[in-house]
Amino acid sequence: MKTDCGDIELVRLVAGLAVEGADGRAGLRTLLREVEAKYPGEIERMAAALQLDKSGARCPRRA
């Protein structure tokens, strides 16, 4: 996945989102839909990678 300035701004918005309230949760759902529209399957790919990391089935990335 290529990162551009818009993606960096999106990460900043998500990091500052207060998800405790209904408005925050609605905003998060909207942002997730936008990510899925721009990068189809990316959210599922990231979730699968996190599951592999948690299970220890994936080797750690090298810097």
OpenMM code with the backbone's topology and positions (N, CA, C; nanometers):
from openmm import Vec3, app, unit

residues = "MET LYS THR ASP CYS GLY ASP ILE GLU LEU VAL ARG LEU VAL ALA GLY LEU ALA VAL GLU GLY ALA ASP GLY ARG ALA GLY LEU ARG THR LEU LEU ARG GLU VAL GLU ALA LYS TYR PRO GLY GLU ILE GLU ARG MET ALA ALA ALA LEU GLN LEU ASP LYS SER GLY ALA ARG CYS PRO ARG ARG ALA".split()
positions = [
    Vec3(0.0840, -0.1174, 0.0000),
    Vec3(0.0000, 0.0000, 0.0000),
    Vec3(0.0883, 0.1234, 0.0000),
    Vec3(0.0616, 0.2145, -0.0911),
    Vec3(0.1362, 0.3390, -0.1011),
    Vec3(0.0775, 0.4425, -0.0050),
    Vec3(0.1630, 0.5123, 0.0648),
    Vec3(0.1182, 0.6152, 0.1589),
    Vec3(0.1348, 0.7512, 0.0945),
    Vec3(0.0319, 0.8338, 0.1050),
    Vec3(0.0426, 0.9707, 0.0568),
    Vec3(-0.0006, 1.0658, 0.1681),
    Vec3(0.0051, 1.1947, 0.1400),
    Vec3(-0.0263, 1.2943, 0.2425),
    Vec3(-0.1681, 1.2802, 0.2955),
    Vec3(-0.2632, 1.2429, 0.2093),
    Vec3(-0.4010, 1.2223, 0.2530),
    Vec3(-0.4123, 1.1088, 0.3519),
    Vec3(-0.3341, 1.0034, 0.3304),
    Vec3(-0.3362, 0.8896, 0.4219),
    Vec3(-0.2810, 0.9277, 0.5585),
    Vec3(-0.1773, 1.0081, 0.5604),
    Vec3(-0.1176, 1.0520, 0.6855),
    Vec3(-0.2178, 1.1369, 0.7635),
    Vec3(-0.2886, 1.2224, 0.6927),
    Vec3(-0.3906, 1.3045, 0.7570),
    Vec3(-0.5019, 1.2167, 0.8130),
    Vec3(-0.5400, 1.1118, 0.7409),
    Vec3(-0.6427, 1.0199, 0.7884),
    Vec3(-0.5990, 0.9523, 0.9183),
    Vec3(-0.4743, 0.9112, 0.9260),
    Vec3(-0.4225, 0.8492, 1.0484),
    Vec3(-0.4300, 0.9482, 1.1643),
    Vec3(-0.3970, 1.0727, 1.1395),
    Vec3(-0.4049, 1.1754, 1.2451),
    Vec3(-0.5491, 1.1936, 1.2927),
    Vec3(-0.6438, 1.1930, 1.1988),
    Vec3(-0.7844, 1.2078, 1.2359),
    Vec3(-0.8319, 1.0907, 1.3212),
    Vec3(-0.7949, 0.9700, 1.2818),
    Vec3(-0.8370, 0.8509, 1.3565),
    Vec3(-0.7753, 0.8521, 1.4954),
    Vec3(-0.6494, 0.8901, 1.5056),
    Vec3(-0.5819, 0.8919, 1.6353),
    Vec3(-0.6489, 0.9885, 1.7321),
    Vec3(-0.7056, 1.0965, 1.6808),
    Vec3(-0.7680, 1.1954, 1.7667),
    Vec3(-0.9173, 1.1759, 1.7870),
    Vec3(-0.9723, 1.0699, 1.7325),
    Vec3(-1.1163, 1.0464, 1.7401),
    Vec3(-1.1556, 0.9927, 1.8773),
    Vec3(-1.2556, 1.0543, 1.9367),
    Vec3(-1.3077, 1.0076, 2.0656),
    Vec3(-1.4204, 0.9090, 2.0370),
    Vec3(-1.3942, 0.7800, 2.0548),
    Vec3(-1.4911, 0.6771, 2.0178),
    Vec3(-1.5846, 0.6394, 2.1318),
    Vec3(-1.5771, 0.7115, 2.2427),
    Vec3(-1.6649, 0.6815, 2.3551),
    Vec3(-1.8099, 0.7208, 2.3247),
    Vec3(-1.8285, 0.8256, 2.2464),
    Vec3(-1.9628, 0.8738, 2.2169),
    Vec3(-2.0147, 0.8224, 2.0836),
    Vec3(-2.1440, 0.8380, 2.0629),
    Vec3(-2.2076, 0.7923, 1.9389),
    Vec3(-2.1509, 0.8645, 1.8170),
    Vec3(-2.1222, 0.9936, 1.8306),
    Vec3(-2.0666, 1.0686, 1.7182),
    Vec3(-1.9280, 1.0156, 1.6798),
    Vec3(-1.8477, 0.9849, 1.7783),
    Vec3(-1.7142, 0.9306, 1.7511),
    Vec3(-1.7212, 0.7956, 1.6827),
    Vec3(-1.8117, 0.7097, 1.7299),
    Vec3(-1.8270, 0.5777, 1.6670),
    Vec3(-1.8780, 0.5904, 1.5243),
    Vec3(-1.9707, 0.6817, 1.5010),
    Vec3(-2.0212, 0.7040, 1.3654),
    Vec3(-1.9097, 0.7570, 1.2751),
    Vec3(-1.8281, 0.8462, 1.3291),
    Vec3(-1.7143, 0.8976, 1.2530),
    Vec3(-1.6153, 0.7885, 1.2189),
    Vec3(-1.5893, 0.7000, 1.3139),
    Vec3(-1.4972, 0.5897, 1.2900),
    Vec3(-1.5509, 0.4963, 1.1822),
    Vec3(-1.6795, 0.4657, 1.1870),
    Vec3(-1.7390, 0.3803, 1.0838),
    Vec3(-1.7257, 0.4460, 0.9462),
    Vec3(-1.7461, 0.5759, 0.9400),
    Vec3(-1.7334, 0.6482, 0.8133),
    Vec3(-1.5904, 0.6409, 0.7618),
    Vec3(-1.4938, 0.6619, 0.8500),
    Vec3(-1.3535, 0.6548, 0.8087),
    Vec3(-1.3165, 0.5150, 0.7614),
    Vec3(-1.3651, 0.4128, 0.8302),
    Vec3(-1.3367, 0.2759, 0.7882),
    Vec3(-1.3959, 0.2470, 0.6502),
    Vec3(-1.5149, 0.2981, 0.6236),
    Vec3(-1.5746, 0.2806, 0.4898),
    Vec3(-1.4893, 0.3486, 0.3837),
    Vec3(-1.4353, 0.4659, 0.4169),
    Vec3(-1.3492, 0.5371, 0.3217),
    Vec3(-1.2209, 0.4590, 0.2929),
    Vec3(-1.1615, 0.4033, 0.3969),
    Vec3(-1.0401, 0.3230, 0.3786),
    Vec3(-1.0720, 0.2012, 0.2928),
    Vec3(-1.1807, 0.1336, 0.3218),
    Vec3(-1.2177, 0.0142, 0.2463),
    Vec3(-1.2465, 0.0490, 0.1002),
    Vec3(-1.3058, 0.1652, 0.0752),
    Vec3(-1.3330, 0.2062, -0.0623),
    Vec3(-1.2041, 0.2366, -0.1388),
    Vec3(-1.1084, 0.2984, -0.0691),
    Vec3(-0.9823, 0.3351, -0.1352),
    Vec3(-0.8897, 0.2148, -0.1504),
    Vec3(-0.8899, 0.1265, -0.0507),
    Vec3(-0.8023, 0.0087, -0.0502),
    Vec3(-0.8855, -0.1157, -0.0196),
    Vec3(-0.9574, -0.1684, -0.1179),
    Vec3(-1.0439, -0.2845, -0.0925),
    Vec3(-0.9657, -0.4012, -0.0311),
    Vec3(-1.0207, -0.4579, 0.0747),
    Vec3(-0.9599, -0.5730, 0.1407),
    Vec3(-0.8486, -0.5399, 0.2390),
    Vec3(-0.8080, -0.4159, 0.2468),
    Vec3(-0.6934, -0.3789, 0.3316),
    Vec3(-0.7227, -0.3995, 0.4797),
    Vec3(-0.8425, -0.3681, 0.5235),
    Vec3(-0.8759, -0.3834, 0.6655),
    Vec3(-0.8724, -0.5310, 0.7033),
    Vec3(-0.9264, -0.6172, 0.6185),
    Vec3(-0.9220, -0.7610, 0.6462),
    Vec3(-0.7788, -0.8135, 0.6446),
    Vec3(-0.6955, -0.7622, 0.5530),
    Vec3(-0.5556, -0.8047, 0.5462),
    Vec3(-0.4824, -0.7670, 0.6743),
    Vec3(-0.5061, -0.6438, 0.7226),
    Vec3(-0.4411, -0.5999, 0.8456),
    Vec3(-0.4894, -0.6809, 0.9656),
    Vec3(-0.6198, -0.7115, 0.9698),
    Vec3(-0.6739, -0.7922, 1.0796),
    Vec3(-0.6128, -0.9318, 1.0789),
    Vec3(-0.5971, -0.9904, 0.9608),
    Vec3(-0.5357, -1.1231, 0.9509),
    Vec3(-0.3896, -1.1190, 0.9960),
    Vec3(-0.3182, -1.0143, 0.9578),
    Vec3(-0.1776, -1.0005, 0.9996),
    Vec3(-0.1678, -0.9869, 1.1511),
    Vec3(-0.2601, -0.9117, 1.2118),
    Vec3(-0.2586, -0.8979, 1.3582),
    Vec3(-0.2854, -1.0317, 1.4259),
    Vec3(-0.3774, -1.1103, 1.3703),
    Vec3(-0.4062, -1.2421, 1.4267),
    Vec3(-0.2833, -1.3319, 1.4188),
    Vec3(-0.2135, -1.3280, 1.3054),
    Vec3(-0.0911, -1.4073, 1.2922),
    Vec3(0.0140, -1.3630, 1.3933),
    Vec3(0.0275, -1.2335, 1.4122),
    Vec3(0.1235, -1.1820, 1.5104),
    Vec3(0.0884, -1.2291, 1.6512),
    Vec3(-0.0400, -1.2224, 1.6862),
    Vec3(-0.0834, -1.2639, 1.8197),
    Vec3(-0.0596, -1.4124, 1.8431),
    Vec3(-0.0786, -1.4925, 1.7394),
    Vec3(-0.0628, -1.6374, 1.7539),
    Vec3(0.0835, -1.6801, 1.7491),
    Vec3(0.1708, -1.5883, 1.7067),
    Vec3(0.3125, -1.6216, 1.6961),
    Vec3(0.3454, -1.6983, 1.5698),
    Vec3(0.2507, -1.7077, 1.4779),
    Vec3(0.2714, -1.7841, 1.3546),
    Vec3(0.3504, -1.7074, 1.2503),
    Vec3(0.3656, -1.5790, 1.2697),
    Vec3(0.4376, -1.4973, 1.1721),
    Vec3(0.5672, -1.4500, 1.2333),
    Vec3(0.6727, -1.4564, 1.1553),
    Vec3(0.8034, -1.4087, 1.2012),
    Vec3(0.8012, -1.2568, 1.2143),
    Vec3(0.8690, -1.2027, 1.3129),
    Vec3(0.8734, -1.0566, 1.3287),
    Vec3(0.9416, -0.9932, 1.2069),
    Vec3(0.8984, -0.8740, 1.1734),
    Vec3(0.9569, -0.8022, 1.0618),
    Vec3(1.0948, -0.7532, 1.0996),
    Vec3(1.1824, -0.7545, 1.0020),
    Vec3(1.3174, -0.7025, 1.0252),
    Vec3(1.3244, -0.5587, 0.9793),
    Vec3(1.3942, -0.4754, 1.0551),
    Vec3(1.4058, -0.3326, 1.0221),
    Vec3(1.5045, -0.3118, 0.9111),
] * unit.nanometer
topology = app.Topology()
chain = topology.addChain("A")
for resn in residues:
    res = topology.addResidue(resn, chain)
    for name in ("N", "CA", "C"):
        topology.addAtom(name, app.Element.getBySymbol(name[0]), res)
